[in-house]
Amino acid sequence: MSAGAEGGLAIVAGRGVLPRLIAEDCARRGRSYRVVAFEGVPLDWTAGHPVVTAAFEKPGRLFAELRAAGCRAVTFAGGIARPTLNPLRFDLTMLRLAPKVLAAVRGGDDRTLRAVAEAIEGEGFLLVPAQAIVDGLVALPGAPTRAQPGEDDRADAARAAAIVAAIGAADVGQAAVVAQGVCLGVESVQGTDALLAFVARTAGPFRHDPKGARGVLLKAPKPGQDWRMDLPAIGPDTIAAAAAAGLAGVVVQAGGVLVLGREETIAAADRAGLFLWGRAP
């Protein structure tokens, strides 16, 4: 564990299992922490955990509460939809931050996250990535599953990687599905689950050779992304959705994607007959 991961930790909690995994890891190790629950972000797992409720319009109050709780570091975990802000509720800190933050919001997710990171660091907090807190989150190189990617799968993965690099550079998404060289869909603001559901509904006619490669989902960070925030992630549910979409496997950038529940994800892939491959960038 890095030195930056020491001390009280504020877990800004969004959708998915990652914030719960971090909170449980802190509780298990006896580390001081607070779960930050923003208005409008439903969390159904926080019973028994110390929680700080927060409003997006009032960061000054949140920062003060975190300092009082002894939190020196902040980590972002899970997806949070871009909020609708009410300027009438802005506190003095938000009024000071608003020009830069609101301009960033109009520039896309990556610019927004960078502006938020600068604001947090400007208040004296240390921004820590989830992978520096919980061991074993980052995808490892290779395919740990019984199924292995074939030559056609590797070609589809290379094509998908080029597409993800292009849409990532435009701050659009972090995933694509390719089968037999044909792009069946890309991730946008709706997320990976929506992408795979779309492929499941529509992809059949575009697999031009019924005996050819069934296709892959590839996830990778955006070019130039701040890896302390919003790294792409997969888990057992991703495997189930990829299987429902008729794919042969899931490909992730080794070292750049979080695997939430590594053993459970591998087991899910083995049950479904899919491969999971950590591909070198």
C-alpha positions in Angstrom: 0.0 0.0 0.0 1.3 3.4 -0.9 2.0 6.1 1.7 -0.7 8.2 0.1 -3.3 5.6 1.1 -2.6 6.1 4.9 -4.7 8.1 7.3 -8.4 8.8 7.3 -10.1 8.2 4.0 -13.2 9.7 2.4 -14.9 7.3 0.0 -17.0 9.2 -2.5 -19.5 6.5 -3.3 -21.3 6.0 -6.6 -23.0 3.0 -8.3 -21.6 -0.5 -8.2 -19.7 -2.7 -5.7 -16.4 -0.8 -5.6 -17.3 1.7 -2.9 -18.6 -1.1 -0.7 -15.4 -3.2 -1.3 -13.3 -0.2 -0.2 -15.4 0.5 2.9 -15.3 -3.2 3.9 -11.5 -3.2 3.4 -11.1 -0.2 5.6 -13.3 -1.7 8.3 -11.5 -5.0 8.2 -8.1 -3.3 8.6 -9.3 -0.8 11.2 -8.6 2.2 9.1 -10.6 5.4 9.8 -13.0 6.2 6.9 -16.2 7.9 6.0 -18.6 7.0 3.1 -19.6 10.2 1.3 -23.2 9.7 0.1 -24.4 12.5 -2.2 -28.0 13.4 -2.6 -29.6 11.5 -5.4 -27.1 8.7 -5.4 -28.9 5.6 -4.0 -26.7 3.4 -1.8 -28.2 0.3 -0.3 -25.2 -1.1 1.6 -24.1 1.6 4.0 -25.8 0.3 7.2 -23.0 -0.2 9.8 -20.6 2.2 8.0 -19.9 5.8 9.0 -21.6 8.0 6.5 -21.4 11.7 5.6 -24.3 13.0 3.6 -23.5 15.7 1.1 -25.0 18.0 -1.5 -23.2 18.8 -4.8 -23.9 22.5 -4.3 -22.3 22.6 -0.8 -18.7 21.3 -1.0 -17.5 23.7 1.7 -19.7 21.9 4.3 -18.5 18.5 3.0 -14.8 19.5 3.2 -15.3 20.8 6.8 -17.0 17.6 7.9 -14.3 15.5 6.4 -11.6 17.5 8.1 -13.4 17.2 11.4 -13.6 13.4 10.9 -9.8 13.3 10.3 -10.0 12.4 6.7 -6.8 13.4 4.9 -7.4 11.4 1.6 -10.3 11.1 -0.8 -11.0 8.3 -3.2 -13.7 8.1 -5.9 -15.4 4.8 -6.3 -18.3 3.9 -8.6 -20.2 5.9 -11.2 -22.0 9.1 -10.4 -24.3 10.6 -13.0 -23.6 14.3 -13.8 -25.9 16.2 -11.4 -28.3 19.0 -12.1 -27.0 21.9 -9.9 -29.2 24.5 -8.3 -27.2 27.8 -8.1 -29.6 29.0 -5.4 -28.1 26.4 -3.1 -24.4 27.1 -3.7 -22.3 27.7 -0.6 -19.4 30.1 -0.6 -16.9 27.4 -1.6 -19.1 26.4 -4.6 -19.5 30.0 -5.7 -15.7 30.2 -5.7 -15.3 26.9 -7.7 -18.3 27.3 -10.0 -16.7 29.2 -12.9 -14.0 26.5 -13.4 -16.2 23.5 -12.6 -19.2 24.5 -14.7 -16.9 25.3 -17.7 -15.4 21.8 -17.3 -18.8 20.2 -17.2 -19.6 21.6 -20.6 -16.3 20.1 -21.8 -17.1 16.4 -21.0 -16.5 13.9 -18.3 -12.7 13.9 -18.3 -12.5 17.7 -18.0 -15.1 17.6 -15.2 -13.1 15.0 -13.3 -9.9 16.9 -13.6 -11.6 20.1 -12.3 -13.0 18.1 -9.4 -9.6 16.7 -8.7 -8.0 20.1 -8.7 -10.7 21.4 -6.3 -10.1 18.6 -3.9 -6.3 18.9 -3.9 -6.7 22.7 -3.6 -8.5 22.1 -0.3 -5.5 20.1 1.0 -6.8 16.6 0.5 -4.8 13.8 -1.2 -6.6 12.1 -4.1 -5.9 8.4 -3.9 -6.9 5.8 -6.6 -9.0 2.8 -5.5 -6.3 0.4 -6.7 -3.8 1.9 -4.2 -6.2 1.1 -1.3 -7.5 -2.4 -2.1 -5.0 -5.0 -3.3 -5.7 -7.1 -6.3 -8.1 -4.8 -8.2 -6.0 -4.1 -11.3 -6.3 -6.6 -14.2 -3.2 -8.7 -14.7 -1.7 -9.7 -18.0 -2.8 -13.0 -19.6 -5.9 -15.1 -19.7 -6.6 -16.9 -16.4 -9.8 -18.6 -17.7 -10.1 -22.1 -19.2 -11.2 -20.6 -22.5 -8.4 -18.7 -24.4 -8.5 -16.1 -27.1 -7.8 -17.4 -30.6 -6.2 -15.6 -33.5 -9.5 -14.1 -34.7 -10.4 -13.0 -31.2 -7.0 -11.2 -30.9 -7.7 -9.5 -34.3 -11.1 -8.3 -33.0 -9.4 -7.1 -29.8 -6.9 -5.1 -31.7 -9.6 -3.5 -33.8 -11.7 -2.8 -30.6 -8.6 -1.2 -28.9 -8.2 1.2 -31.8 -11.8 2.2 -31.6 -11.7 2.7 -27.9 -8.6 4.8 -28.2 -10.5 7.0 -30.8 -13.7 7.4 -28.7 -11.7 7.9 -25.6 -9.7 10.7 -27.1 -13.0 12.4 -27.8 -14.1 11.7 -24.2 -17.0 9.5 -25.3 -16.4 6.1 -23.7 -14.1 3.3 -22.6 -15.4 0.2 -24.3 -16.3 -1.3 -27.7 -17.6 -4.6 -29.1 -16.1 -6.0 -32.2 -17.0 -9.3 -34.0 -15.2 -10.4 -37.2 -13.7 -7.0 -37.6 -17.1 -5.3 -37.4 -17.8 -2.8 -34.7 -21.2 -3.8 -33.1 -21.3 -0.9 -30.7 -19.4 1.6 -28.5 -19.9 2.7 -25.0 -21.2 6.2 -24.4 -22.8 7.9 -21.4 -25.3 5.0 -20.9 -22.4 2.7 -19.9 -21.2 -0.8 -20.6 -24.4 -2.6 -19.5 -26.4 -0.6 -22.1 -23.8 -1.3 -24.8 -24.0 -5.1 -24.2 -27.8 -5.0 -24.1 -27.8 -3.2 -27.4 -25.4 -5.8 -28.9 -27.6 -8.6 -27.6 -30.7 -7.1 -29.3 -29.1 -6.1 -32.6 -25.9 -7.8 -33.4 -27.0 -11.1 -35.0 -27.3 -9.9 -38.6 -23.9 -8.2 -38.5 -21.9 -11.4 -37.7 -21.4 -12.1 -41.4 -20.0 -15.6 -40.9 -22.0 -17.8 -38.5 -18.9 -19.9 -38.0 -16.6 -17.0 -37.5 -15.4 -15.2 -34.4 -18.3 -14.4 -32.0 -16.8 -11.1 -30.9 -15.2 -9.4 -27.9 -15.9 -6.6 -25.5 -12.8 -4.5 -24.9 -12.4 -2.0 -22.1 -9.5 0.4 -21.6 -8.8 3.8 -20.1 -9.1 6.9 -22.2 -5.8 8.3 -23.6 -4.4 10.8 -21.1 -6.9 9.9 -18.5 -6.2 10.6 -14.8 -5.9 7.1 -13.5 -6.8 8.2 -10.0 -10.5 8.6 -11.0 -13.0 6.7 -13.1 -10.9 3.8 -14.3 -13.0 1.3 -16.3 -14.1 -1.7 -14.3 -15.6 -5.2 -14.9 -17.0 -7.9 -12.7 -19.2 -11.0 -12.8 -22.2 -9.0 -14.1 -20.1 -7.8 -17.1 -19.3 -11.5 -17.9 -23.0 -12.4 -17.7 -24.0 -9.5 -20.0 -21.2 -10.4 -22.5 -22.5 -14.0 -22.5 -26.0 -12.8 -23.1 -24.7 -10.8 -26.0 -23.2 -13.9 -27.6 -19.6 -12.8 -27.2 -16.6 -15.1 -27.0 -14.8 -13.1 -24.3 -14.0 -9.9 -22.4 -10.7 -8.1 -23.0 -9.3 -5.5 -20.6 -6.2 -3.5 -20.7 -3.7 -5.1 -18.3 -2.9 -2.7 -15.5 -5.5 -0.2 -16.6 -8.9 -1.8 -15.8 -10.3 -2.8 -12.4 -11.6 -6.3 -11.9 -14.1 -6.2 -9.1 -14.1 -9.7 -7.5 -11.3 -11.3 -9.5 -12.0 -14.9 -8.5 -15.7 -14.5 -8.9 -15.3 -12.9 -12.3 -13.0 -15.7 -13.5 -15.4 -18.3 -12.2 -18.3 -16.6 -14.0 -16.3 -16.6 -17.2 -15.5 -20.3 -16.9 -19.2 -21.2 -16.2 -20.2 -19.2 -19.3 -17.4 -20.6 -21.5 -15.9 -17.1 -22.1 -12.3 -16.0 -21.9 -11.1 -13.1 -19.8 -7.9 -11.6 -21.2 -5.7 -9.0 -19.8 -4.2 -7.5 -23.0 -1.0 -5.4 -23.0 -1.6 -1.9 -24.3 
